[in-house]
Amino acid sequence: MEEWYPLSGITPIGEWGALRLRIRYRHDLAMPPEEYSPLQQLLLDPELHVVRALADVCHSDRVPLASSLLKIFRYERKEADLLRSLNQVEVDKEDETPTLFRAASLTTTLMDLYMKSICTSFLKAALRDTIIKLIESKQSCELNPNKMDSPEDACSNAEFLLQVLDEVTLSIFTSPDACPKTLRYICGSLQRAVVAKWPHERLVRTRVVSGFIFLRLLCPAILNPRSFNLLSESPPPAAARYFIHFYLLIIIT
């Protein structure tokens, strides 16, 4: 459940504010740490035999599996090794670059969860100002003729949307320092892996990174900024539609 809980205190200072909490009850059997040690050793083996076997048999449960694996490897500070190795496996077994990392797999799910967990500062630096501008601006960027107040607004709406697109593109490309170093290392490893396999594909080193950073991180954050901690409340319906236009233009660009 998700509700607002008002705060109160002994000192009468007026309104104390409130906390919004999302609560989920789970019943888990927790054993002493030593009971999990053999499984932990198997999972953390550098060859990742067990992790790869789990990926094959737990495809329908890949989200909870990815979440659990990420917690284990992050606690041991081996998440970069995990993601680099699994990405290499995906590259090794793929024959064509257009389908690389397009299917839902344990590897892509791990990357999605990891980027979402560590990239809040990067997303705020790259997107937040533009998203707030879209919400607060009185200028519409609606492109659907059926939703416009007047057909004459089409030109000004399109110009405003393109202006915002230019601004956010500049913001993204001038925010590399906000991107976590571990993620940059993983992306660099990805680039080296694909260039080694497809040395004559001119754009493969760019596309393999943009496939994660743009399609799996920036675009979902644009479509649902609240779930990425960019907004405290859900955007109004009109702004949500603008985000969709914005998302499509980012993909085309």
Secondary structure, 3 states (H helix, E strand, C coil): CEEEEECCCCCCCCCCCEEEEECCCCCCCCCCHHHHHHHHHHHCCCCCHHHHHHHHHCHHHHHHHHHHHHHHHHHCCCHHHHHHHHHHHHHHHCCCHHHCCCCCCHHHHHHHHHHHHHCHHHHHHHHHHHHHHHHHCCCCCCCCHHHCCCHHHHHHHHHHHHHHHHHHHHHHHCCHHHCCHHHHHHHHHHHHHHHHHCCCCCCHHHHHHHHHHHHHHHHHHHHCHHHHCCCCCCCCHHHHHHHHHHHHHHHHC
